[in-house]
Amino acid sequence: MSLIYSGKSLDECLDNASKELNLLKEEIKYKIIKEKHSLISKKFEIQVEEFQLDSSNFKSSFKGDIKTNNKEHNSILYNQLIRSSVENGAKVESGKIIVTDNDLGEITIKSCDNIKLYINGELCNEKRAYKVTQFDKISYKGVKTEASKNVKITISKDKMEAYICIEYIPEYIYKLKDKPNLMNLALKAMKIQGDLPVKYKRNIKTK
Protein backbone atom coordinates (compact mmCIF):
# COMPACT_ATOMS: atom_id res chain seq x y z
CA MET A 1 0.00 0.00 0.00
CA SER A 2 1.18 3.57 -0.62
CA LEU A 3 0.24 7.14 0.19
CA ILE A 4 1.15 10.42 -1.51
CA TYR A 5 2.28 13.54 0.38
CA SER A 6 3.23 16.89 -1.12
CA GLY A 7 4.92 20.05 0.08
CA LYS A 8 7.24 22.91 -0.79
CA SER A 9 10.23 20.88 0.37
CA LEU A 10 11.14 17.28 1.11
CA ASP A 11 11.16 18.08 4.83
CA GLU A 12 7.60 19.45 4.62
CA CYS A 13 6.44 16.27 2.86
CA LEU A 14 7.97 14.15 5.61
CA ASP A 15 6.43 16.40 8.29
CA ASN A 16 2.98 15.89 6.76
CA ALA A 17 3.47 12.14 6.59
CA SER A 18 4.86 12.01 10.13
CA LYS A 19 1.86 13.84 11.59
CA GLU A 20 -0.73 11.74 9.78
CA LEU A 21 0.94 8.37 10.34
CA ASN A 22 2.16 9.04 13.89
CA LEU A 23 5.68 8.08 12.90
CA LEU A 24 9.10 9.66 13.29
CA LYS A 25 10.41 11.02 10.01
CA GLU A 26 13.37 8.65 10.25
CA GLU A 27 10.97 5.67 10.31
CA ILE A 28 9.18 6.57 7.08
CA LYS A 29 10.12 4.60 3.97
CA TYR A 30 9.48 6.71 0.88
CA LYS A 31 10.56 7.66 -2.61
CA ILE A 32 10.43 11.04 -4.33
CA ILE A 33 7.99 10.88 -7.24
CA LYS A 34 7.89 14.57 -8.21
CA GLU A 35 10.34 17.42 -7.80
CA LYS A 36 9.64 20.76 -9.48
CA HIS A 37 11.78 23.88 -9.29
CA SER A 38 10.93 27.32 -10.62
CA LEU A 39 12.17 30.83 -9.98
CA ILE A 40 9.47 31.51 -7.38
CA SER A 41 8.47 28.14 -6.01
CA LYS A 42 9.35 24.51 -5.40
CA LYS A 43 7.13 21.44 -5.14
CA PHE A 44 7.91 17.95 -3.93
CA GLU A 45 5.81 14.79 -3.80
CA ILE A 46 6.77 11.61 -2.00
CA GLN A 47 5.20 8.18 -2.03
CA VAL A 48 5.20 6.26 1.23
CA GLU A 49 5.64 2.72 0.04
CA GLU A 50 5.72 0.58 3.13
CA PHE A 51 4.64 0.68 6.75
CA GLN A 52 5.51 -2.25 9.03
CA LEU A 53 3.58 -2.54 12.26
CA ASP A 54 5.37 -3.82 15.35
CA SER A 55 4.09 -7.38 15.90
CA SER A 56 4.16 -6.89 19.67
CA ASN A 57 1.70 -4.01 19.32
CA PHE A 58 -0.45 -5.24 16.47
CA LYS A 59 -1.58 -8.87 16.21
CA SER A 60 -4.56 -8.59 13.88
CA SER A 61 -4.13 -8.71 10.10
CA PHE A 62 -5.52 -6.77 7.18
CA LYS A 63 -6.40 -8.69 4.01
CA GLY A 64 -6.49 -7.04 0.62
CA ASP A 65 -4.86 -4.04 -1.01
CA ILE A 66 -5.66 -0.42 -0.29
CA LYS A 67 -6.19 1.42 -3.58
CA THR A 68 -4.43 4.74 -4.07
CA ASN A 69 -6.91 6.29 -6.50
CA ASN A 70 -8.85 8.03 -3.72
CA LYS A 71 -6.27 9.68 -1.44
CA GLU A 72 -8.79 10.69 1.24
CA HIS A 73 -10.32 7.22 1.43
CA ASN A 74 -6.86 5.67 1.38
CA SER A 75 -5.73 7.89 4.26
CA ILE A 76 -8.76 6.98 6.38
CA LEU A 77 -8.22 3.24 5.91
CA TYR A 78 -4.52 3.56 6.55
CA ASN A 79 -5.09 5.50 9.76
CA GLN A 80 -7.56 2.88 10.95
CA LEU A 81 -4.82 0.30 10.62
CA ILE A 82 -2.33 2.46 12.48
CA ARG A 83 -4.81 3.49 15.17
CA SER A 84 -5.50 -0.14 16.06
CA SER A 85 -1.79 -0.43 16.81
CA VAL A 86 -0.84 2.83 18.51
CA GLU A 87 -3.90 2.97 20.75
CA ASN A 88 -2.70 0.04 22.81
CA GLY A 89 -0.32 0.83 25.63
CA ALA A 90 0.35 3.58 28.15
CA LYS A 91 1.13 7.24 27.53
CA VAL A 92 1.47 10.54 29.36
CA GLU A 93 -0.66 13.31 27.90
CA SER A 94 -0.96 16.77 29.46
CA GLY A 95 0.53 15.37 32.65
CA LYS A 96 -1.96 12.48 32.88
CA ILE A 97 -1.16 8.77 32.63
CA ILE A 98 -3.54 7.06 30.19
CA VAL A 99 -3.69 3.31 29.64
CA THR A 100 -5.50 1.77 26.65
CA ASP A 101 -5.63 -2.01 26.92
CA ASN A 102 -6.86 -3.89 23.85
CA ASP A 103 -5.45 -7.26 24.95
CA LEU A 104 -2.63 -7.00 22.42
CA GLY A 105 0.15 -7.61 24.92
CA GLU A 106 1.39 -6.84 28.42
CA ILE A 107 1.57 -3.14 29.34
CA THR A 108 4.02 -1.97 32.00
CA ILE A 109 4.82 1.34 33.69
CA LYS A 110 8.04 2.25 35.48
CA SER A 111 8.40 5.31 37.70
CA CYS A 112 11.37 7.68 37.88
CA ASP A 113 13.25 10.00 40.23
CA ASN A 114 11.20 12.77 41.88
CA ILE A 115 7.89 11.08 41.00
CA LYS A 116 5.84 8.98 43.42
CA LEU A 117 3.73 6.58 41.38
CA TYR A 118 0.62 4.98 42.88
CA ILE A 119 -1.22 2.01 41.36
CA ASN A 120 -4.52 1.23 43.05
CA GLY A 121 -3.45 3.33 46.03
CA GLU A 122 -0.11 1.56 46.57
CA LEU A 123 3.22 3.37 46.27
CA CYS A 124 5.43 1.83 43.59
CA ASN A 125 9.15 1.14 43.67
CA GLU A 126 10.77 3.38 41.07
CA LYS A 127 13.31 0.67 40.19
CA ARG A 128 10.84 -1.88 38.84
CA ALA A 129 8.15 -2.00 36.17
CA TYR A 130 4.52 -2.80 37.02
CA LYS A 131 1.98 -4.54 34.82
CA VAL A 132 -1.14 -2.39 34.38
CA THR A 133 -4.50 -2.39 32.61
CA GLN A 134 -6.99 0.36 31.83
CA PHE A 135 -9.00 -0.71 34.87
CA ASP A 136 -6.21 0.14 37.33
CA LYS A 137 -6.33 3.43 39.21
CA ILE A 138 -3.05 5.17 38.43
CA SER A 139 -1.94 8.45 39.98
CA TYR A 140 1.26 10.21 40.94
CA LYS A 141 2.69 13.00 43.05
CA GLY A 142 5.63 15.10 42.00
CA VAL A 143 8.28 15.99 44.57
CA LYS A 144 8.11 19.63 45.63
CA THR A 145 11.00 21.63 47.05
CA GLU A 146 10.07 24.60 49.21
CA ALA A 147 11.20 28.13 48.40
CA SER A 148 14.07 29.31 50.58
CA LYS A 149 16.44 32.18 51.36
CA ASN A 150 20.19 32.03 51.80
CA VAL A 151 21.73 34.89 53.77
CA LYS A 152 25.47 35.48 53.59
CA ILE A 153 27.26 38.18 55.63
CA THR A 154 30.82 39.26 54.92
CA ILE A 155 33.00 41.75 56.81
CA SER A 156 35.67 43.99 55.33
CA LYS A 157 39.33 43.39 56.18
CA ASP A 158 39.46 46.44 58.46
CA LYS A 159 36.24 45.18 60.11
CA MET A 160 34.66 48.57 59.63
CA GLU A 161 31.99 47.50 57.13
CA ALA A 162 29.63 44.58 56.81
CA TYR A 163 27.91 43.33 53.68
CA ILE A 164 24.83 41.19 53.41
CA CYS A 165 23.90 39.09 50.38
CA ILE A 166 20.48 37.46 50.14
CA GLU A 167 19.81 34.68 47.64
CA TYR A 168 16.15 33.92 46.94
CA ILE A 169 15.63 30.35 45.76
CA PRO A 170 12.22 29.56 44.18
CA GLU A 171 10.18 26.46 44.86
CA TYR A 172 10.38 23.67 42.31
CA ILE A 173 7.71 21.16 41.40
CA TYR A 174 8.33 17.98 39.41
CA LYS A 175 5.71 17.00 36.85
CA LEU A 176 5.50 14.24 34.26
CA LYS A 177 6.81 14.89 30.79
CA ASP A 178 4.46 13.85 27.99
CA LYS A 179 5.38 10.56 26.31
CA PRO A 180 3.80 8.69 23.37
CA ASN A 181 1.88 5.44 23.54
CA LEU A 182 4.24 2.62 24.55
CA MET A 183 3.86 -0.98 25.69
CA ASN A 184 6.60 -0.42 28.27
CA LEU A 185 6.27 3.14 29.51
CA ALA A 186 9.18 4.61 31.49
CA LEU A 187 8.09 7.84 33.14
CA LYS A 188 10.25 10.95 32.96
CA ALA A 189 9.98 14.02 35.20
CA MET A 190 10.56 17.66 34.34
CA LYS A 191 11.41 20.42 36.81
CA ILE A 192 9.00 23.37 36.92
CA GLN A 193 9.92 26.60 38.68
CA GLY A 194 7.35 27.93 41.14
CA ASP A 195 7.09 31.03 43.33
CA LEU A 196 9.96 32.88 44.95
CA PRO A 197 10.03 33.24 48.74
CA VAL A 198 8.72 36.44 50.31
CA LYS A 199 11.47 39.06 50.19
CA TYR A 200 12.84 40.72 53.28
CA LYS A 201 11.66 44.27 53.80
CA ARG A 202 14.29 46.94 54.17
CA ASN A 203 13.73 49.20 57.12
CA ILE A 204 15.47 52.56 56.94
CA LYS A 205 15.85 54.37 60.22
CA THR A 206 16.06 58.14 60.22
CA LYS A 207 17.21 60.32 63.07
C-alpha positions in Angstrom: 0.0 0.0 0.0 1.2 3.6 -0.6 0.2 7.1 0.2 1.2 10.4 -1.5 2.3 13.5 0.4 3.2 16.9 -1.1 4.9 20.0 0.1 7.2 22.9 -0.8 10.2 20.9 0.4 11.1 17.3 1.1 11.2 18.1 4.8 7.6 19.5 4.6 6.4 16.3 2.9 8.0 14.2 5.6 6.4 16.4 8.3 3.0 15.9 6.8 3.5 12.1 6.6 4.9 12.0 10.1 1.9 13.8 11.6 -0.7 11.7 9.8 0.9 8.4 10.3 2.2 9.0 13.9 5.7 8.1 12.9 9.1 9.7 13.3 10.4 11.0 10.0 13.4 8.7 10.2 11.0 5.7 10.3 9.2 6.6 7.1 10.1 4.6 4.0 9.5 6.7 0.9 10.6 7.7 -2.6 10.4 11.0 -4.3 8.0 10.9 -7.2 7.9 14.6 -8.2 10.3 17.4 -7.8 9.6 20.8 -9.5 11.8 23.9 -9.3 10.9 27.3 -10.6 12.2 30.8 -10.0 9.5 31.5 -7.4 8.5 28.1 -6.0 9.4 24.5 -5.4 7.1 21.4 -5.1 7.9 17.9 -3.9 5.8 14.8 -3.8 6.8 11.6 -2.0 5.2 8.2 -2.0 5.2 6.3 1.2 5.6 2.7 0.0 5.7 0.6 3.1 4.6 0.7 6.7 5.5 -2.3 9.0 3.6 -2.5 12.3 5.4 -3.8 15.3 4.1 -7.4 15.9 4.2 -6.9 19.7 1.7 -4.0 19.3 -0.5 -5.2 16.5 -1.6 -8.9 16.2 -4.6 -8.6 13.9 -4.1 -8.7 10.1 -5.5 -6.8 7.2 -6.4 -8.7 4.0 -6.5 -7.0 0.6 -4.9 -4.0 -1.0 -5.7 -0.4 -0.3 -6.2 1.4 -3.6 -4.4 4.7 -4.1 -6.9 6.3 -6.5 -8.9 8.0 -3.7 -6.3 9.7 -1.4 -8.8 10.7 1.2 -10.3 7.2 1.4 -6.9 5.7 1.4 -5.7 7.9 4.3 -8.8 7.0 6.4 -8.2 3.2 5.9 -4.5 3.6 6.6 -5.1 5.5 9.8 -7.6 2.9 11.0 -4.8 0.3 10.6 -2.3 2.5 12.5 -4.8 3.5 15.2 -5.5 -0.1 16.1 -1.8 -0.4 16.8 -0.8 2.8 18.5 -3.9 3.0 20.7 -2.7 0.0 22.8 -0.3 0.8 25.6 0.3 3.6 28.1 1.1 7.2 27.5 1.5 10.5 29.4 -0.7 13.3 27.9 -1.0 16.8 29.5 0.5 15.4 32.7 -2.0 12.5 32.9 -1.2 8.8 32.6 -3.5 7.1 30.2 -3.7 3.3 29.6 -5.5 1.8 26.7 -5.6 -2.0 26.9 -6.9 -3.9 23.8 -5.5 -7.3 25.0 -2.6 -7.0 22.4 0.1 -7.6 24.9 1.4 -6.8 28.4 1.6 -3.1 29.3 4.0 -2.0 32.0 4.8 1.3 33.7 8.0 2.2 35.5 8.4 5.3 37.7 11.4 7.7 37.9 13.2 10.0 40.2 11.2 12.8 41.9 7.9 11.1 41.0 5.8 9.0 43.4 3.7 6.6 41.4 0.6 5.0 42.9 -1.2 2.0 41.4 -4.5 1.2 43.1 -3.4 3.3 46.0 -0.1 1.6 46.6 3.2 3.4 46.3 5.4 1.8 43.6 9.1 1.1 43.7 10.8 3.4 41.1 13.3 0.7 40.2 10.8 -1.9 38.8 8.2 -2.0 36.2 4.5 -2.8 37.0 2.0 -4.5 34.8 -1.1 -2.4 34.4 -4.5 -2.4 32.6 -7.0 0.4 31.8 -9.0 -0.7 34.9 -6.2 0.1 37.3 -6.3 3.4 39.2 -3.0 5.2 38.4 -1.9 8.4 40.0 1.3 10.2 40.9 2.7 13.0 43.0 5.6 15.1 42.0 8.3 16.0 44.6 8.1 19.6 45.6 11.0 21.6 47.0 10.1 24.6 49.2 11.2 28.1 48.4 14.1 29.3 50.6 16.4 32.2 51.4 20.2 32.0 51.8 21.7 34.9 53.8 25.5 35.5 53.6 27.3 38.2 55.6 30.8 39.3 54.9 33.0 41.7 56.8 35.7 44.0 55.3 39.3 43.4 56.2 39.5 46.4 58.5 36.2 45.2 60.1 34.7 48.6 59.6 32.0 47.5 57.1 29.6 44.6 56.8 27.9 43.3 53.7 24.8 41.2 53.4 23.9 39.1 50.4 20.5 37.5 50.1 19.8 34.7 47.6 16.2 33.9 46.9 15.6 30.4 45.8 12.2 29.6 44.2 10.2 26.5 44.9 10.4 23.7 42.3 7.7 21.2 41.4 8.3 18.0 39.4 5.7 17.0 36.8 5.5 14.2 34.3 6.8 14.9 30.8 4.5 13.8 28.0 5.4 10.6 26.3 3.8 8.7 23.4 1.9 5.4 23.5 4.2 2.6 24.5 3.9 -1.0 25.7 6.6 -0.4 28.3 6.3 3.1 29.5 9.2 4.6 31.5 8.1 7.8 33.1 10.3 11.0 33.0 10.0 14.0 35.2 10.6 17.7 34.3 11.4 20.4 36.8 9.0 23.4 36.9 9.9 26.6 38.7 7.4 27.9 41.1 7.1 31.0 43.3 10.0 32.9 45.0 10.0 33.2 48.7 8.7 36.4 50.3 11.5 39.1 50.2 12.8 40.7 53.3 11.7 44.3 53.8 14.3 46.9 54.2 13.7 49.2 57.1 15.5 52.6 56.9 15.9 54.4 60.2 16.1 58.1 60.2 17.2 60.3 63.1 
